[in-house]
Amino acid sequence: MGTIKSTVLWGAFVCCGWAWGQDAEPKTAGNQASNDPFADDTTLGGGLGYSGGISPERKDRVTATLLIRSEIYEISALKAVELLDEYEEDVVALRAALLKLAAKKEVELVDTCALRADAGITASAEGIAETIYPTEYELPEVPQILASITQEEAASEPVPGKDIALRFLQEVANDATPTAFETRNTGSTTETEVRTVEAEEGTWDVRWAPEMVQLAGESSWQDGALTMPIFTSSRLNSSFRVKDGAWTLTGMMAVGRVEGGIDAEKKRIFLLRVKRVR
């Protein structure tokens, strides 16, 4: 009986020793990858990123995060030309001069925007107000007597029986009913796309499309009974290459008048900066 018990214990000890030997086997990088997701695996660039860094094969997948800033200044045309002549090759100095003039109320900073986005995507921002206005009207029914009124009669003193119809004609527009409407966004919108330039380190290819729309006033007919809004817009759509972190002069254009038309005495200057932040 003692012999049988000793044999059983010895066999159990051998099995445990064999299992311990298997568990103590040194792990290769492949074993670590398959059995332990938190292991220090250099083939995966440090497993989940706890050590080792990013492998060369994955570096091209890293996305750059950018901070895109834009500024739009409104300035007199003569002053704009003078500043460009002086600071055309030094945009940092040009911006400093514009900010100094803006502090003195000699230049107006009409819009500024900061947008954080990843390289390679199209990012947009907008600050708008909707303006809804009628585009079509339905006039009330016109009395039959109006059909016999000539232009000469309408311009002369009212004839008996027709003066009421003429007065009605003057009031027709006031009773016109709008039947169709349109919506126009006023304010500022900007759309930016930035791509990396592999051939030139530290530069970006940029497509920038800012737009500013303002409600300038109204045009009217029939002594103000029918009105339509007048909008002015400044729109830029351009593609160019910029250095990382450097301010760039992207354009200058005329400004629409409040009463309509173009104001040749004022210009808008557009500045943009793209800077990598991660």
Secondary structure, 3 states (H helix, E strand, C coil): CHHHHHHHHHHHHHHHHHHHHHHCCCCCHHHHHHHCCCCCCHHHCCCCCCCCCCCHHHHHHCCCEEEEEEEEEEEEHHHHHHHHHHHCCCHHHHHHHHHHHHHCCCCEEEEEEEEEEECCCEEEEEEEEEEEEEEEEECCCCCHHHHHCCHHHHHCCCCCCCHHHHHHHHHHHHHCEEEEEEEEEEEEEEEEEEEECCCCCCEEEEEEEEEEEEEEEEEEECCCCEEEEEEEEEECCEEEEEECCCEEEEEEEEEECCCCCEEEEEEEEEEEEEEECC
